[in-house]
Amino acid sequence: MKAEIDAVHQHTPQPLQKQEVKDERINVEEKQPQTKLSAFQEKMAPLMLFVVSMAQFIDIMNGSSMTVALVDISEALGFDSYSTQWIISAYVVTFGGFLLLSGRIGDMYGHRRVFLTGQIWFGIWSLVISFSTSPAMFCTTRALQGIGASMSVPTALGLITTTFPAGPKRTRALSVFGGFGAAGAVVGLLLAGAFISSVGWEWIFRFSSIFSFLLFAIGYLAIPVAAPKLMTTKIDVAGAMTATSSMICIIYYISTGSATGWASVQTLPVLIAGLVLLTAFFWIETRLVKNPIMPFRIWRLKNFSSAFVAILFLQGQFQGFTYFTTLTFQNVMGYTSMQTALAFLAHSLFAVVAFTVLGKILPKYRLKPFILTGFAFRCVAALMFAFVHSTTSYWTLPFLGLLVHVIGLGTSVLPAQITALKDAQNENQGVVGALYSTGMQLGAPLGLVIVTLISENSVDVTVGTPVEEVMKSYRNGLFGIVALGVLGAIVTAFMMPNTAPAPSGPAPIPAPVTDSADAAIATGTVAGAAGAAGAGTAVVDLELDEVLAEAAEKMEMV
């Protein structure tokens, strides 16, 4: 009898044995074959960088095309002289206003979710814009389109910085991202010229819509599904409302003040409201909430805060340079819109090459000297255009000036972006990217306002003014760009730390799918300018092969 009891006892699982059995079962489950969808997603993972870079390309291309299409859209829909500015401003106001909110939501609930939502939103409203029949419909839909872009841009940066570790890999990835953006800026000019002269301005937006839907489909498969890190945290609603409203008011004032008057009843009350809302935002974030939409600790990061100030000057320089070089080509050298777009083609193609090369060079050196050098090159480029006249050959000062500007652009903007994102933790990468993009949105119109005021107040240009006098006005504006660059270089030299390059390290691995909503997304259903774009992409692919191959091994998240 005792022998039988002992035998039964030997075959009775003890609590520890039960746990061991359970653990074995879990391990077996983890080793089960993947579903067809998850296996396909894993194969598509190396395309993640291509998807987010193409989103940047489409956004910038869509914006730059408005420079050429402005007059045609205005005449077709019946905009008056005052409301024409809203063809561009309607987009800029909502894009800049919603950046911070979109970036923080991406940090809290997943960059993938917000990015894909932004692509669908951008695509839908791009399509609706193309059927506009009145100024009111066009401006409303352009504003809604800007919200979609505000979802995509900061979360694209968040996806890059949380996938690629600080150091050479992240720098190469950001150089690819920047190269696509540089190509999009001028491809937009060429695309607008081609569509307007053939099928009409409507196809600028239909083209953007088609690509947005394609990017959503590819992104759904290529961007790995990761569990959100702060799902239990509530959104700071009060901070979100005051931040978004204040940014909309301030950007509205900057964008429209030059046309309607800085102290007019249409603009000054809006500025006052924006400043009041901004004060309320700071009070709410520092006194009332435990999880602010903008953690103020990120401003104590010297790399980020100094890069934010630097990008204000850099973007102001860029917007002013683009504005006055375009006017110089058309009003001084007598170029048509299409000829102007072609004149910038070398700028675009060389930018892609420059960003690709810099992606290999920058990880080895300190970035502050590059940014200061970039300021200098851009000042030289502005000076070269300042001495252009009506009989100047394109292949002398203009062509060389554009190439010098590209060198300055690559050696300043890309290092500034890398510096801004260097010290932020993964859970704050979205809001840091959003704030950096907000700095770009504020710096561009502010810089343009300053140099335009210098130009307009120096020479009274009216209809019939001799070309020499017109160029004198532009020359003073270009001198203003030089002054802006010198001031920016001085401020950067004093503010920005000269930190050593980041060492190469392992890529951060996102958490596996644990949230039911993410699992639902994972098992759901995917509800002449083309040549220039292809050429730019071909050059970037030289760098993509290396970067994406490294990313392939680090994307096993499903």
C-alpha positions as CSV (number, residue, x, y, z in Angstrom):
1,M,0.0,0.0,0.0
2,K,2.8,2.4,0.9
3,A,4.5,1.6,-2.4
4,E,1.4,2.5,-4.3
5,I,1.0,5.8,-2.4
6,D,4.7,6.7,-3.2
7,A,4.1,5.8,-6.8
8,V,1.1,8.1,-7.0
9,H,3.0,10.9,-5.2
10,Q,5.8,10.6,-7.7
11,H,3.4,11.2,-10.6
12,T,1.6,14.0,-8.9
13,P,2.7,17.4,-10.3
14,Q,4.0,19.8,-7.6
15,P,3.3,23.6,-7.8
16,L,6.8,24.2,-9.1
17,Q,6.4,21.5,-11.7
18,K,3.1,23.1,-12.8
19,Q,4.8,26.4,-13.3
20,E,7.5,24.6,-15.3
21,V,4.9,23.0,-17.5
22,K,3.2,26.3,-18.0
23,D,6.5,27.9,-19.0
24,E,7.2,25.2,-21.4
25,R,3.7,25.7,-23.0
26,I,4.4,29.5,-23.3
27,N,7.7,28.8,-25.0
28,V,6.0,26.4,-27.4
29,E,3.4,29.1,-28.2
30,E,6.0,31.7,-28.8
31,K,7.8,29.4,-31.3
32,Q,4.6,28.7,-33.3
33,P,4.7,29.6,-36.9
34,Q,3.8,33.2,-37.8
35,T,0.6,34.0,-39.7
36,K,0.9,34.8,-43.4
37,L,0.2,38.5,-42.7
38,S,2.9,38.8,-39.9
39,A,5.4,36.9,-42.1
40,F,4.7,39.2,-45.0
41,Q,5.0,42.3,-42.7
42,E,8.4,41.1,-41.5
43,K,9.6,40.9,-45.1
44,M,8.3,44.4,-45.8
45,A,10.0,45.9,-42.7
46,P,13.1,47.2,-44.5
47,L,10.8,49.6,-46.5
48,M,9.9,51.5,-43.4
49,L,12.5,54.2,-44.0
50,F,11.4,54.5,-47.6
51,V,7.7,55.0,-46.6
52,V,8.4,57.8,-44.0
53,S,10.8,59.5,-46.4
54,M,8.3,59.4,-49.2
55,A,5.7,60.9,-46.9
56,Q,8.1,63.8,-46.4
57,F,8.7,64.0,-50.1
58,I,5.0,64.2,-50.9
59,D,4.3,66.8,-48.2
60,I,7.1,69.1,-49.3
61,M,6.3,68.5,-53.0
62,N,2.7,69.5,-52.5
63,G,3.7,72.7,-50.7
64,S,6.3,73.8,-53.1
65,S,4.0,73.3,-56.1
66,M,1.8,76.0,-54.8
67,T,4.5,78.6,-55.7
68,V,3.9,77.9,-59.4
69,A,0.2,77.1,-59.2
70,L,-0.8,80.2,-57.1
71,V,-1.9,82.4,-60.0
72,D,-3.7,79.7,-61.9
73,I,-5.7,78.5,-58.8
74,S,-6.5,82.1,-57.9
75,E,-7.9,82.9,-61.4
76,A,-9.7,79.6,-61.7
77,L,-11.6,79.8,-58.4
78,G,-12.0,83.6,-58.3
79,F,-9.8,84.6,-55.4
80,D,-9.4,88.3,-54.9
81,S,-6.0,90.0,-54.2
82,Y,-6.4,89.7,-50.4
83,S,-7.6,86.1,-50.2
84,T,-5.0,84.7,-52.6
85,Q,-2.6,84.3,-49.7
86,W,-4.9,81.8,-48.1
87,I,-4.1,79.3,-50.8
88,I,-0.9,78.8,-48.9
89,S,-1.7,80.2,-45.4
90,A,-4.7,77.9,-44.8
91,Y,-2.4,74.9,-45.0
92,V,0.4,76.5,-43.0
93,V,-1.8,77.6,-40.1
94,T,-3.3,74.1,-39.4
95,F,-0.1,72.3,-40.1
96,G,1.9,74.4,-37.6
97,G,-0.9,74.5,-35.1
98,F,-1.5,70.8,-34.8
99,L,2.1,69.6,-34.8
100,L,2.6,69.6,-31.1
101,L,-0.6,67.7,-30.4
102,S,0.0,65.1,-33.1
103,G,3.6,64.5,-31.9
104,R,2.5,64.0,-28.3
105,I,-0.4,61.6,-29.4
106,G,2.2,59.7,-31.3
107,D,4.4,59.3,-28.3
108,M,1.5,58.2,-26.2
109,Y,-0.5,55.9,-28.5
110,G,2.1,54.8,-31.1
111,H,3.8,56.6,-34.0
112,R,2.6,54.0,-36.4
113,R,-1.1,54.6,-35.7
114,V,-0.8,58.4,-36.0
115,F,1.4,58.2,-39.1
116,L,-1.0,55.9,-41.0
117,T,-4.0,58.0,-39.9
118,G,-2.2,61.1,-41.2
119,Q,-1.6,59.5,-44.6
120,I,-5.2,58.6,-45.1
121,W,-6.4,62.0,-43.9
122,F,-3.9,63.8,-46.1
123,G,-5.0,61.7,-49.1
124,I,-8.7,62.1,-48.6
125,W,-8.5,65.9,-48.4
126,S,-6.0,66.2,-51.2
127,L,-8.6,64.5,-53.4
128,V,-11.4,66.7,-52.2
129,I,-9.3,69.9,-52.8
130,S,-9.0,68.9,-56.5
131,F,-12.8,69.3,-56.9
132,S,-13.0,72.7,-55.2
133,T,-15.4,75.2,-56.9
134,S,-14.9,78.2,-54.7
135,P,-12.3,79.9,-52.6
136,A,-14.1,79.0,-49.4
137,M,-14.2,75.3,-50.3
138,F,-10.5,75.3,-51.4
139,C,-9.3,77.1,-48.2
140,T,-11.3,74.8,-45.9
141,T,-10.1,71.6,-47.5
142,R,-6.5,72.9,-47.6
143,A,-6.7,73.6,-43.8
144,L,-8.0,70.0,-43.3
145,Q,-5.2,68.7,-45.5
146,G,-2.7,70.5,-43.3
147,I,-3.9,68.6,-40.2
148,G,-3.0,65.3,-42.0
149,A,0.5,66.6,-42.7
150,S,0.9,67.5,-39.0
151,M,0.2,63.9,-38.1
152,S,2.7,62.5,-40.6
153,V,5.8,64.7,-40.2
154,P,6.6,64.4,-36.4
155,T,5.6,60.8,-36.2
156,A,7.9,60.0,-39.2
157,L,10.8,61.5,-37.3
158,G,9.6,59.5,-34.2
159,L,9.6,56.3,-36.2
160,I,13.1,56.9,-37.4
161,T,14.6,57.9,-34.1
162,T,13.0,55.0,-32.2
163,T,14.1,52.5,-34.8
164,F,17.7,53.7,-35.5
165,P,20.1,54.2,-32.5
166,A,21.8,57.5,-32.0
167,G,25.1,57.5,-34.0
168,P,26.0,56.6,-37.6
169,K,22.8,54.6,-38.3
170,R,20.4,57.3,-37.3
171,T,22.5,59.9,-39.1
172,R,22.4,57.9,-42.3
173,A,18.7,57.4,-41.9
174,L,18.0,61.1,-41.4
175,S,20.2,61.9,-44.4
176,V,18.0,59.7,-46.5
177,F,14.9,61.4,-45.0
178,G,16.4,64.9,-45.7
179,G,17.4,63.9,-49.2
180,F,13.8,62.9,-50.1
181,G,12.6,66.2,-48.7
182,A,15.1,68.2,-50.7
183,A,14.1,66.4,-53.9
184,G,10.4,67.1,-53.1
185,A,11.0,70.8,-52.8
186,V,12.0,71.3,-56.5
187,V,10.1,68.3,-57.9
188,G,7.0,70.2,-56.7
189,L,7.9,73.1,-58.9
190,L,8.4,70.9,-61.9
191,L,5.3,68.9,-61.3
192,A,3.2,72.0,-61.0
193,G,4.5,73.4,-64.3
194,A,3.9,70.1,-66.1
195,F,0.4,69.6,-64.8
196,I,-0.7,73.3,-65.3
197,S,0.5,73.2,-68.9
198,S,-1.3,70.0,-69.6
199,V,-4.2,68.6,-67.5
200,G,-4.7,71.4,-65.0
201,W,-3.8,72.4,-61.4
202,E,-6.3,69.9,-60.0
203,W,-3.9,67.0,-60.8
204,I,-1.3,68.4,-58.4
205,F,-3.6,67.3,-55.5
206,R,-4.9,64.2,-57.2
207,F,-1.3,63.0,-57.7
208,S,-0.6,63.7,-54.0
209,S,-3.8,61.8,-53.0
210,I,-2.8,58.7,-55.1
211,F,0.6,58.6,-53.5
212,S,-0.7,59.1,-50.0
213,F,-3.1,56.1,-50.4
214,L,-0.2,54.0,-51.8
215,L,2.0,55.0,-48.9
216,F,-0.7,54.0,-46.4
217,A,-0.9,50.5,-48.0
218,I,2.9,50.0,-48.0
219,G,3.2,51.6,-44.5
220,Y,0.6,49.3,-43.1
221,L,2.8,46.4,-44.1
222,A,6.2,47.9,-43.7
223,I,5.9,49.7,-40.3
224,P,6.1,47.2,-37.5
225,V,3.3,47.1,-34.9
226,A,4.4,48.2,-31.5
227,A,2.5,48.5,-28.2
228,P,1.9,52.1,-27.0
229,K,4.1,52.9,-24.0
230,L,1.7,55.3,-22.1
231,M,-1.7,53.8,-22.8
232,T,-2.9,54.4,-19.2
233,T,-2.1,58.1,-19.4
234,K,-4.8,60.5,-20.4
235,I,-4.3,63.2,-23.0
236,D,-3.7,66.7,-21.6
237,V,-6.9,68.1,-23.2
238,A,-6.5,71.7,-21.7
239,G,-2.9,71.9,-22.8
240,A,-3.7,70.5,-26.2
241,M,-6.4,73.0,-26.8
242,T,-4.5,76.1,-25.6
243,A,-1.3,75.0,-27.4
244,T,-3.0,74.3,-30.7
245,S,-5.1,77.5,-30.6
246,S,-2.2,79.7,-29.7
247,M,0.0,78.3,-32.5
248,I,-2.8,78.8,-35.0
249,C,-3.3,82.4,-33.9
250,I,0.4,83.3,-33.9
251,I,1.1,81.6,-37.3
252,Y,-2.0,83.3,-38.7
253,Y,-0.6,86.6,-37.6
254,I,2.8,86.0,-39.1
255,S,1.4,84.6,-42.3
256,T,-1.1,87.4,-43.0
257,G,0.3,90.4,-41.3
258,S,2.4,91.6,-44.3
259,A,-0.6,91.6,-46.6
260,T,-3.3,93.1,-44.2
261,G,-1.1,95.2,-41.9
262,W,0.6,94.2,-38.7
263,A,-1.7,96.4,-36.6
264,S,-4.9,96.0,-38.6
265,V,-8.2,94.8,-37.0
266,Q,-7.9,91.5,-38.9
267,T,-4.5,90.6,-37.4
268,L,-3.7,92.4,-34.1
269,P,-6.6,91.0,-32.1
270,V,-5.6,87.5,-33.3
271,L,-2.1,88.0,-32.1
272,I,-3.3,89.2,-28.7
273,A,-5.6,86.2,-28.4
274,G,-2.6,83.9,-29.4
275,L,-0.4,85.4,-26.7
276,V,-3.1,85.1,-24.0
277,L,-3.7,81.4,-25.0
278,L,0.1,80.8,-25.0
279,T,0.3,82.3,-21.4
280,A,-2.6,80.0,-20.4
281,F,-0.8,77.1,-21.9
282,F,2.4,77.7,-19.9
283,W,0.3,78.1,-16.7
284,I,-1.6,74.8,-17.3
285,E,1.5,72.9,-18.2
286,T,3.5,74.0,-15.1
287,R,0.7,74.1,-12.5
288,L,-2.3,71.9,-13.3
289,V,-1.3,68.7,-15.1
290,K,1.0,65.8,-14.2
291,N,1.6,64.6,-17.7
292,P,1.9,67.8,-19.8
293,I,1.5,67.6,-23.6
294,M,4.9,69.4,-23.8
295,P,7.2,68.3,-21.0
296,F,9.3,71.4,-20.1
297,R,12.3,69.2,-19.2
298,I,13.1,68.8,-22.9
299,W,14.0,72.5,-23.1
300,R,16.7,71.8,-20.6
301,L,18.4,69.6,-23.2
302,K,21.0,72.0,-24.5
303,N,21.3,70.2,-27.9
304,F,17.6,70.5,-28.5
305,S,17.1,74.1,-27.3
306,S,20.1,75.4,-29.3
307,A,19.1,73.5,-32.4
308,F,15.5,74.9,-32.1
309,V,17.0,78.4,-32.1
310,A,19.3,77.6,-35.0
311,I,16.5,76.3,-37.2
312,L,14.6,79.5,-36.7
313,F,17.4,81.4,-38.4
314,L,18.2,78.6,-40.9
315,Q,14.6,78.3,-42.1
316,G,14.2,82.1,-42.3
317,Q,17.3,82.2,-44.5
318,F,15.9,79.4,-46.7
319,Q,12.5,80.9,-47.2
320,G,14.0,84.3,-48.0
321,F,16.6,82.8,-50.4
322,T,13.9,80.8,-52.3
323,Y,11.6,83.8,-52.5
324,F,14.2,86.3,-53.9
325,T,15.9,83.9,-56.2
326,T,12.5,83.0,-57.7
327,L,11.7,86.7,-58.2
328,T,15.2,87.3,-59.7
329,F,14.7,84.6,-62.2
330,Q,11.3,85.8,-63.3
331,N,11.3,89.6,-62.9
332,V,15.0,90.3,-63.6
333,M,16.2,87.6,-65.9
334,G,12.8,87.2,-67.6
335,Y,12.2,83.4,-67.0
336,T,8.8,81.8,-67.3
337,S,7.4,79.7,-64.4
338,M,8.5,76.5,-66.2
339,Q,12.0,77.9,-66.9
340,T,12.3,78.9,-63.2
341,A,11.4,75.4,-62.1
342,L,14.0,73.9,-64.5
343,A,16.6,76.4,-63.2
344,F,16.1,74.9,-59.7
345,L,16.5,71.3,-61.0
346,A,20.2,71.3,-60.4
347,H,19.6,72.5,-56.9
348,S,17.3,69.5,-56.2
349,L,19.5,66.8,-57.7
350,F,22.6,68.1,-56.1
351,A,20.8,68.3,-52.8
352,V,20.0,64.6,-53.0
353,V,23.6,63.7,-53.7
354,A,24.9,66.1,-51.0
355,F,22.6,64.7,-48.3
356,T,23.6,61.2,-49.2
357,V,27.3,61.9,-48.9
358,L,26.8,63.9,-45.7
359,G,25.0,60.9,-44.2
360,K,28.4,59.0,-44.3
361,I,30.5,61.9,-43.2
362,L,28.6,63.5,-40.3
363,P,28.6,60.5,-37.9
364,K,32.4,60.8,-37.6
365,Y,32.6,64.4,-36.5
366,R,31.2,67.0,-34.2
367,L,28.2,68.8,-35.7
368,K,28.5,72.3,-34.5
369,P,31.3,73.3,-36.9
370,F,29.2,71.9,-39.8
371,I,26.2,74.1,-38.8
372,L,28.4,77.2,-38.6
373,T,30.0,76.4,-42.0
374,G,26.5,75.9,-43.4
375,F,25.5,79.4,-42.3
376,A,28.6,80.8,-44.1
377,F,27.9,78.9,-47.4
378,R,24.3,80.2,-47.4
379,C,25.5,83.7,-46.9
380,V,27.9,83.4,-49.8
381,A,25.1,82.0,-52.0
382,A,22.8,85.0,-51.2
383,L,25.7,87.4,-52.0
384,M,26.2,85.7,-55.4
385,F,22.6,86.2,-56.3
386,A,22.8,89.8,-55.1
387,F,25.1,90.6,-58.1
388,V,22.9,89.1,-60.8
389,H,21.5,91.4,-63.4
390,S,19.3,91.1,-66.4
391,T,22.0,89.9,-68.8
392,T,23.7,87.5,-66.4
393,S,24.1,84.0,-67.8
394,Y,22.4,81.2,-65.8
395,W,25.7,79.1,-65.8
396,T,27.7,81.8,-63.9
397,L,26.4,83.3,-60.7
398,P,22.9,81.7,-60.5
399,F,24.0,78.1,-61.2
400,L,27.0,78.3,-59.0
401,G,25.0,80.2,-56.3
402,L,22.4,77.4,-56.2
403,L,25.2,74.7,-55.8
404,V,26.8,76.7,-53.0
405,H,23.4,77.1,-51.3
406,V,22.9,73.3,-51.5
407,I,26.2,72.8,-49.7
408,G,25.2,75.2,-47.0
409,L,21.7,73.6,-46.8
410,G,23.1,70.1,-46.2
411,T,25.9,71.2,-43.8
412,S,23.4,73.1,-41.6
413,V,19.9,71.7,-41.7
414,L,20.8,68.0,-41.5
415,P,23.3,68.5,-38.5
416,A,20.7,70.8,-36.8
417,Q,18.0,68.1,-37.1
418,I,20.4,65.4,-35.8
419,T,21.4,67.6,-32.9
420,A,17.8,68.4,-31.9
421,L,16.9,64.7,-31.7
422,K,20.1,63.5,-30.1
423,D,19.3,63.6,-26.3
424,A,15.6,63.0,-26.3
425,Q,14.3,59.8,-24.7
426,N,12.2,57.5,-27.0
427,E,9.0,58.4,-25.2
428,N,9.5,62.1,-26.1
429,Q,10.8,61.7,-29.7
430,G,7.4,62.6,-31.2
431,V,7.0,65.8,-29.3
432,V,10.6,66.8,-29.9
433,G,10.2,66.2,-33.6
434,A,6.9,68.2,-33.5
435,L,8.6,71.1,-31.7
436,Y,11.4,71.1,-34.2
437,S,9.0,71.2,-37.1
438,T,7.1,74.0,-35.3
439,G,10.3,75.9,-35.2
440,M,10.6,75.5,-38.9
441,Q,7.1,76.7,-39.5
442,L,7.7,79.8,-37.3
443,G,11.2,80.5,-38.7
444,A,10.2,80.5,-42.4
445,P,7.5,83.2,-42.3
446,L,9.4,85.3,-39.7
447,G,12.5,85.3,-41.8
448,L,10.6,86.1,-45.0
449,V,8.8,89.0,-43.3
450,I,12.1,90.5,-42.1
451,V,13.9,90.3,-45.4
452,T,10.8,91.4,-47.3
453,L,10.5,94.5,-45.2
454,I,14.1,95.3,-45.8
455,S,13.5,95.0,-49.6
456,E,10.3,96.9,-49.8
457,N,11.4,99.8,-47.6
458,S,14.6,100.4,-49.5
459,V,13.1,100.8,-53.0
460,D,9.5,101.7,-54.0
461,V,8.7,99.1,-56.7
462,T,5.6,99.6,-58.7
463,V,4.3,98.7,-62.2
464,G,6.8,100.0,-64.7
465,T,9.7,100.3,-62.4
466,P,13.0,99.7,-64.3
467,V,14.6,96.3,-64.0
468,E,17.7,97.8,-62.4
469,E,15.6,99.4,-59.6
470,V,13.7,96.1,-59.1
471,M,17.0,94.2,-58.8
472,K,18.2,96.8,-56.3
473,S,15.2,96.1,-54.1
474,Y,15.9,92.3,-54.3
475,R,19.6,92.9,-53.7
476,N,18.8,94.6,-50.4
477,G,16.6,91.7,-49.4
478,L,19.4,89.3,-50.2
479,F,21.7,91.4,-48.0
480,G,19.1,91.0,-45.3
481,I,19.5,87.2,-45.7
482,V,23.2,87.5,-45.2
483,A,22.6,89.5,-42.0
484,L,20.2,86.9,-40.8
485,G,22.8,84.2,-41.4
486,V,25.5,86.1,-39.6
487,L,23.3,86.7,-36.6
488,G,22.2,83.0,-36.6
489,A,25.8,81.9,-36.7
490,I,26.7,84.1,-33.7
491,V,23.8,82.9,-31.6
492,T,24.5,79.2,-32.5
493,A,28.2,79.6,-31.7
494,F,27.4,80.8,-28.2
495,M,24.4,78.5,-27.4
496,M,25.1,75.1,-29.0
497,P,27.4,72.7,-27.2
498,N,30.2,71.2,-29.3
499,T,29.4,67.6,-28.3
500,A,31.3,64.6,-29.6
501,P,29.7,62.3,-32.2
502,A,27.4,59.6,-30.7
503,P,28.9,56.1,-30.6
504,S,27.3,53.4,-32.6
505,G,25.0,51.2,-30.5
506,P,22.2,48.6,-30.8
507,A,19.0,49.8,-32.3
508,P,16.1,50.2,-29.9
509,I,13.6,47.3,-30.2
510,P,10.0,48.2,-29.8
511,A,7.8,46.1,-27.6
512,P,5.8,43.2,-29.1
513,V,2.1,43.6,-29.7
514,T,0.2,43.5,-26.5
515,D,-2.7,45.9,-27.0
516,S,-5.9,44.7,-28.4
517,A,-6.3,47.7,-30.6
518,D,-2.8,47.2,-32.1
519,A,-3.7,43.5,-32.7
520,A,-6.9,44.6,-34.5
521,I,-4.9,46.8,-36.8
522,A,-2.4,44.0,-37.4
523,T,-5.2,41.6,-38.5
524,G,-7.4,44.1,-40.4
525,T,-7.5,44.9,-44.1
526,V,-5.9,47.7,-46.0
527,A,-9.2,49.5,-46.1
528,G,8.0,65.7,-67.4
529,A,8.3,65.8,-63.3
530,A,8.0,62.0,-62.7
531,G,11.4,61.6,-64.3
532,A,13.0,64.1,-61.9
533,A,11.5,62.4,-58.9
534,G,12.7,59.0,-60.2
535,A,16.2,60.4,-60.7
536,G,16.3,61.7,-57.1
537,T,15.0,58.4,-55.7
538,A,17.6,56.5,-57.7
539,V,20.5,58.4,-56.0
540,V,18.9,58.0,-52.6
541,D,18.6,54.3,-53.1
542,L,22.4,54.0,-53.0
543,E,22.2,54.9,-49.3
544,L,18.9,53.1,-48.7
545,D,20.5,49.7,-49.5
546,E,22.9,49.9,-46.6
547,V,20.6,51.6,-44.1
548,L,17.6,49.3,-44.8
549,A,19.7,46.2,-44.7
550,E,20.7,47.1,-41.2
551,A,17.1,47.8,-40.2
552,A,15.8,44.5,-41.5
553,E,17.3,42.5,-38.7
554,K,15.9,44.9,-36.1
555,M,12.3,44.9,-37.1
556,E,11.0,41.6,-35.7
557,M,8.1,43.0,-33.7
558,V,5.0,41.2,-34.8
